[in-house]
């Protein structure tokens, strides 16, 4: 082999440090800045666990006091009267309303948010995507009470026609039957929550889709794929974990939303088969509406319902982490 050939050969790639080597390097950091940063990072993680444990202990202790005095079944009673002696209260209606309204919000918001994110990143021209993204960012910063006032003054008065149409064509299912009255129902709450969580899911999904490696899309196009096939084969698999994370962020806000729900809902302690008839309740709405006038036992009962919401939130986030872990081969870190 001649000299010119040897000189043009590419040098072998430099070996990359493994995860174990990086961890050992972090543990053996000798520079003052590295030690300070390591200590702050570790302390922040420990502090977070301590705060979570303190919240769990506080809620469990106060909830045990309330449940011990409850004359009804805490899980199945369709009543909330903490002023009786002994008090009678249960979370059946609140758990049903919280879960149903959040599911409705997710069914409406997630497909629309993903579609908007795909449009902004792969279809719209840059001069259009910038203003639209800016408006979506503004919507994410709107306070919940503003959404609640808009829902009460604009959304509720204009949903009568929609409810009437659902009753005419789908009332036979029982889920969409409507007996008239103001449309302050679980479906109204779900629609309002969907509007509130839509900007959060859209923003996170948009940033995830922007991180798709350009070589993946170019490879699909080189094989003759259409734009939709590129999105289906390269973009969505890569961004699936991010979309799930974005959806969980939106679901967390939907589960804990307070003032907006309290503004548009006509609460009662009955579980209605129809999503259109007024009534129902959620954990956050019940706590916000009753806490100021509650007695000591009543506040303990509200804290007990907050503990259930806390557990539901932990379970939802744990399930999301399991789903993301199963799809880790598509995560951006491994691209």
N, C-alpha and C positions, 0 to 999 in steps of 0.2 A: 504494500500500500504506500502511495507516495505521500509526501509531506503535506501537499495542499488538501488531500482528502482527509488526513488526520486533523488538520487545523479547523476544518469546517464541521467536524462532528460535534453534536451538542453535548455538553458536559452532563454527567448524571445528576438527577435532581437531588437536592440536599435532603437528608432525612428529617422528617418532621417529628417534633417531640410528642410522645404519647401522653394520654391523659394522666397515667400514673406518674410520669416524670414531671408534668406540670404541677400536680398536687404536691409532690415531694419538694419541688422548687418553692412552692408557696409556703409549705411548712418550715422550710429552712431559710426563709427570707431573713437577711441580715441587715438590710438597709432600714434606717429609722422610718422612712415613709412607708415601706412595705409592711413593717410590723404594725404601724398605726392603722393603716388601711385594713389589714387583716383583722386587727382587734375590733375596729369599728364595725366591720361587716359581720363578724361573728357575734358581737354584742347586739347588733340590730336584729339578727335572727333569733337570738335567745330572748330578747325583749318582746318580740312579737309573740313568741310562744307563751311567755309569762302573761301578757295581756289577754290572750285568748283563754288561757286557763283561768285567770281571774274573773273574766266575764262568765265563763261556764260555771264556776263555783258560785258566784253571786246569784245567777239566774236559778241554779239548781236549789240553792238554799231557800230563796224566797218562794220558789214554786212549791217546794215540799211543805212549807208552812200553809200555803193556800190549799193545796190538794188535801192535806190532812183535815181541813175544816169543811171541805166540799161535801154537801149532802147528796149530790148527784154523781153521775159518772162523768169524769173529766173528759173522756174521749168521745162519748156518745150522747150526752145530754144536749137537747135542743133548747137551751135556755141560758140566759145570763142575768142573774139577779143576785148580786153580792150583798145587797142590803138586808136580805132575809137573815133570820137567825134559826138554824144554821144557813149559810149561803148555799145557793144552788147555781152552778154554772158548768158549761162544757164547751168544747172547741169544735164540735162536729160541723156546724155551719161555717165557722171561720176557716177551718182547714179546707172544706169543699170550695168555698168561694175563692180563697187564695190560689188554690191549685187550678181551678177552672179558668179564672180570669187570666192567670199567667199563661196557661196553655193557649187560650184564644189569642193573646198578644203575640206569642211566639209564632203561631201558625200564620198570622197576618204579617208580622214584621220581618221574619227571617228571609223568606223568598224575595220580598221587595227590596230589602237591604242588600242582599247578594246581587240582585239584578242591577241595582243602582251602582254598586261598587264595580261590577264588570263593565257597565256602560262607561263609567268615568275613566277606567284604566285601559280599555281595549277598543272602544267604539267612538266616543265623543272626541272632537278636535280639542286641542289644548286650550284654545281661547274660550271654549265653552265649559270644559271640565273644571277650570279654575274657579269661576264664579259659583258654579253649582256646589263644589266642595266647600267653598267659603260659607254659603248659606246653610249647608248641612252642619258645619262646625258651629254656627250661631244657634241652630236649633238645639244642639246638644247642651248649650249653656243656659237655656231658658229655665227658670225656676219651676218647680212642680206646681206651685200654687197658681202660676200663670196658666199653665196647661189646664188646671182644674177650673179656673174661671172661664177660660175659653170653652171647655167642655160643657159647663153648665149653661152658658149664655148662647153658644153657637151650635155645638154638636148635638146636645139633647133636643132642642126644638126642631132640628132638621132631620132627626132619625125616624120620625113617625112614618114617613113614606117608605123607608127601607124596611121597617118592622112590618108594615102592612103588606108589602110585597112578599116578604119571607113567610108571613102567615098564610097568604093566599096560595102560594105554590109549595111550601114545605111545612105547613102547619100540621099536616097529617102525621109527621114524624113525632110530634109532641115536643121536640127540642126547640122548634121555632114557632110554636103556637103563641098567639098574643091575644090577651083579653082586653086590650086598650089601656089607656092611662099614659102617664108620662114615661117615656122610654129610659128610665133610670134603673137599668138592669145590669146583669153580669156581662152581657154582650157589649153594652155601652162602655163599661169599665175596661173590657178587653180591647176594644177599639182605641180608647184613649191611651191605654198603656202601650199599645202597639205604636202609636204615633210618638210616644215619649222615648221608647227604646230604639226606634228606627235610626236616629242619628248615631247612636253609640255603635250599633252593629255595622252600620254602613262605613263609618270612619275606620274602624279596626280592620274590617274586611278589605277596604280599599288599600290600606297600607300593606296588608299581607299579599294581595295580588300584585302590588308593585314590586315585591321582592322575588317574584318568580324569575329564575335565571333566564336571561335572554337566549342562551344556547338551546334551552328546552323548546322554546317557541320556534326558533329558527329551524331546529331539527324537524319538528312536526310539519312546518311549512315546506321544507325541502322534500319531505316524503309525499307532498301533494295534499295535505290536510287543508280543509277549509278553516275559516276563522272560528266557527263554532266547534269544530273538531279539535282545534288547538286549545280552546278553552276547556273542553271536556277531557282531553287526554293529558294536558300539561299544566294548565292553570288551576283547575279545581282540585286535582289530587294533591298538588303542592300546597294549596291554601286551605285544605280541609281542616287541619288542626287549628289554624288561626280563626277560621269561621266558627268552629265549635267554641273556641275561647271567647270570641266576640259575642256569640249567642248567650254564653253563660253570664257575661257581664250584663247584657240586657235583661236576662232572666232574673239576676240578682236585684236589679232595680225594680222590675215588675213585682217581685215577691214582697219587697219592702216598701213599696210606694204608699204614701199616707194621705197627704192633703188632696191630691188630685182625685183619688178614689172617694174620699169622704165628701167631696164637693158634688160629684155626679151620681152617687149611689143613694138609693132609698133603702136603708138597712132594715132587716128584720132577722129573726132567728128561726127561719124555715128554709129547707132545701127545696127549691123549685125545679121541677123537671124541665121547664122551659127556660131558655136563656134570655127570653124577651120580657118576661114578666118582672115587675119591680121586686126587689128584695135581695136577701143574701147579705154577706159581709165578708171582710177579710181581717186577718190578724192586725195589720198595721192600722187600718181604718178604725177598728174597734178600740185599739189602744189609744189612738189620738182623740177619739170622740168621748171616751169615758174616763180618761186618766185624771182630768182636772177636778171632777166632782166625785171621784171614788174615795171610799173610806180606806183605812189601812188594809183591811182584808181584801177590799176590792182592788187595791193596787197590787197586792201579792198575786191575786188571780190574774190580773193583766200581765204581770211579769211571768207567770206560768205560761200564758199563751205566747209571750215573747220567746220563752225557752223552746217551745215547739217550732216556732218560725226559725229560730237559730239552728235547731237540729235539721230542719228541712233544707236550709241553705247549705249547711255542711254536707249533707248527703248529695245535693245537686252538684256542688263543686267537686266532691269526691268522684261521682260518676263521670263528670266531664274529664277529670284527670285520667281516669281509667280509659276512656275513649281515646283521648289524645295519645296516651302511652301505646295503645294498640296501633295507632297510625304514625308512630314516630319515624318510620322510614320515609314519610313525606314531609317531615318538618324542615323548616328553613335551615336549621343548624346542620342538617345532614346533607344539604344540597351540594 
